[in-house]
């Protein structure tokens, strides 16, 4: 496995696919790619993992996906497929061939593209709050999302994450309507998912308002080397609250290939 040689806590930018892609690099060891959620940024992972500890065992690569954080997006809109192509271009520029990965929601959907576009490059992955397609209940929510009428608190929170000005933030708030109208960006069928060769852990809240747990079960049945961990009484992106430490323990054990990763996490959560 090729590993990028990097210094700890290094913020960098790479020119890929017509954008400037910001990314954090730290640590040494097998490459571990962290892909954040929609309207999130690479900094969000500090709330899910001890990044310093993570860097002792991995070369951690945490990009700001197109149009997020400090990454540019001249087009103004995006597709998740394009975000996956950006990630591959970034990894190519770093000399990373194969990698492990954790994706959250938007980042997990990006991971589905990565793992189907070039299956031999993704060794193992953790999909949190993923979906292979947008169900109607998610489309209904996305159709009503807009940049209009946002509160001062919402603007403040977005400006903390996204550093390229208010136009960048408005573009992100308008993007869900485009997702709601699209049927070709996220359209993975079970036969397509069955081409994934990565060992896959699917983590899902049992009360996710966007993607019902049945969808997580569909993915589990379709992806050959997968396991499913449903988190009880949990909604969308449930890994930052009470499940943070059990999730981090289980996810990293799974990525390392240890057996019984989920069981040990569940014992630790009780």
N, C-alpha and C positions, 0 to 999 in steps of 0.2 A: 504494500500500500504506500502510495506516495503521500508525503506529508509536507505541507508548507512550513518553511522555517521562518518563524516570526518572533517578535519581541512581545512581552506581556503588555496588555492594555494599549494596543496600538489602533488608533482610529485612522482609517485610510479611505481613499476614494479611487475607483477604477473607472476608466472610460469603456463602457460596453454597450453595444447595440444602440448607439446614439444617445445614451444618457450617462450622467455621472452617478455611479453607484457607490454610496457610502457603506462602509462595513467596519465592524470591529474584529480584530484578530488578537488572539491571546493564546499562550500556552504551547505545549508540545505534545505530540502523540498522534493517534489516529484522528483524522479530520472529523469534526462534529459540526454540522450545519444547523443553525437555529433560525427558523422562519416565523416571524411574528404574525399577529392577526391584523385584520383590516382596520385602518386608521391607527394602528399601533406603530411601534418602531423597535429597533434592535435593543434599545434600552429597557424595554419591558421585561427582558429575560432575567434581569437582576431581581425581579420580584418572584421568580419561579425557581431559580437555581442559585447556589453559591458559585458564582462565576470564577472566583479565584481557585476554589477547589476543583472546579471543572477543568480549568486550564492545567492542572497538574497531571491529568490523565489524557487530555485531548488537545489538539489544535482547534480551538473554538472559532468558528466563522459565523458571525451574526450580521447579515446585511440588512440595510433599510431597503425594502422592496420598492420597485419603481413608484415614484410619486410620494413616497412616505419618508418621514424623518428628514434626512439631508440628501436624499436621492432625487435627482431631477426627473421630470417626465414632460418633455416639450409638447407631446401630443395632447396632454390634458386628460385623456381617458386611458384606460388600460384593459388588458385581458389577463386572466390568470395564466393562460398558456404563455403569453409573452413574458410574464414575470418568471416563469420557469426557465425560459430561454435565457433570460438575464442572469439567473443564478448559475446556469451551466457556463455561460460566458465568463462570469466572475471566477468560478472554480478553475476553468481552463487557464485564465490569466495567472492564477496562483499555483498552477501545476498540480492541482488536486484531481486525481483520477477517480478513486472510489471513496465513499464517505458514509458516515452515519448521520441521521438527521432527526430533528424534532420539529414538527410544524403545528401551529395553533390556528384553527379555523381557516382564515384566508391562507396562511402559510401551509396548513395541512392540505388544502386543495391544490396549492402550488406543488406540494410534494407528490400528490397523485400524478400530476403531469410529469414531474421529474422521473418517477419510478416506472412510468409507462413509456416515456420517450426514449430513455436509455437505461433499461432495467439493470444492466450489468454494472452500473456505477453506484447504485444505492445498495449498500450492504445490509443495513437494518434501519428501521424508521419507526417513530412514534407519531401517530396521527391523533391530535386532540380536537374534538368537535369538528370533524371533517364531514364532507358529503360528496358523493360522486356526481350529484346533479342538484339543482335547486328545486325543492318541492314547492307546491303552491303556497303553503303557509309562509315560507320564507319570501317568496316573490311578492306576496301581499304586503308584507312588512317593508320590503325594499322599495316598492313602488311609491310609498309615502314618505320616503326619506328625502330631505332637501336641505339646502344650506340656508333657507329662509327661517327667520324667527328663532335663531339659536341664542341661547342665554349667554351672558357675560362669562359665566362659569364654564360653559362648554367651549367658548372661544379660548379661554385661558388654558384649559386642559389641552386643547389641540395645539396651541402655540408652544406649549412646553415640548411637545413631541416633534412637531413639524416646523422646520427652521427656515423655509424658503419663502415665507410670506403668506398673506391671507388668500391669494389666488390659488395656491397649492391646497389650502384647507378647503376652500369652496369646491375645488375639483374633486376632492375625496368625498365630500358630502353629497355630491351629485352622482357619483359613480354607481351607487346601488341601484338607481333607476335603470342604468344601462345593463347591469347584471340581471335585473328582473325581466328585461326584454330579450335577453340572449338565451339561445337554446343550443349553441354549438361549442361554447367555451367549456362549460362543465356538463358533459354528456357521456359519462363513463358507464358503459354497460357491464354486466357481470363477465361476459367473455373478454372484454378489454381489461378489466381489473384482474382477471386470471393470468394475464401476462406478467404481472408483477412478481419478481423473484426475491425481493428483499424480505427478510423477516420483519413482520409488521405487528406492532401493538396498536390497537384501536382503543382510545380512551374517550368516553362519551358520558355526558350527564343524562340521567334517565328522564329529566324533565326539560330537555333542551327545547325552547320555543321555536327555534328556526328549523332544526333538523331532528325529527323524532328518532327515538332509540331504534326503531325498526330499520332505519337507514344504516345505522351502525352495524346491525346484525346482517343486513344485506352485504355490506362490505366484507365483513368477517367471513361470510359463506363464500364470497367470490375470490378473495385474495388467498392464495394457497397456503402460505406460511404465516398465518395471522392468528392473533389471539384478541379477545374482546374483554375490556374491563369497563363495565357500566358503573358509574359512581352514583350512589343512591342520593335522592333528594338534591340533585344537582342540575343546574341549568347549563347555559352555553359558556364555554371557556371556564370550567370550574377549578382550574389548577392554581389559582392565586390565593385562595382562602384556606379553609380547614384542610383541604386535600393537598396543599402545597408540598409538605415534607413527604408524605407517603407517595405522592406522584413522583417527586424528584428521585426518591430511592428506587421506586419500581422502574421508572423510565431508564435510568442509567444502568441498572442491573440488566434490564432487557437488552439494551444496546450492546452491553458487554457480552451477551450470550449466556448469562447465568440462568439456571433453571429456577423455577419457583419465585420469580421476581414479584409477581403480583401478590402471591400469598404472603410473602414477607411484608409487603407494604400494607396489606389489609390488617395483618396482626399488629403492625405498628400504629394503625389508625384507631384501633379499638381501645 
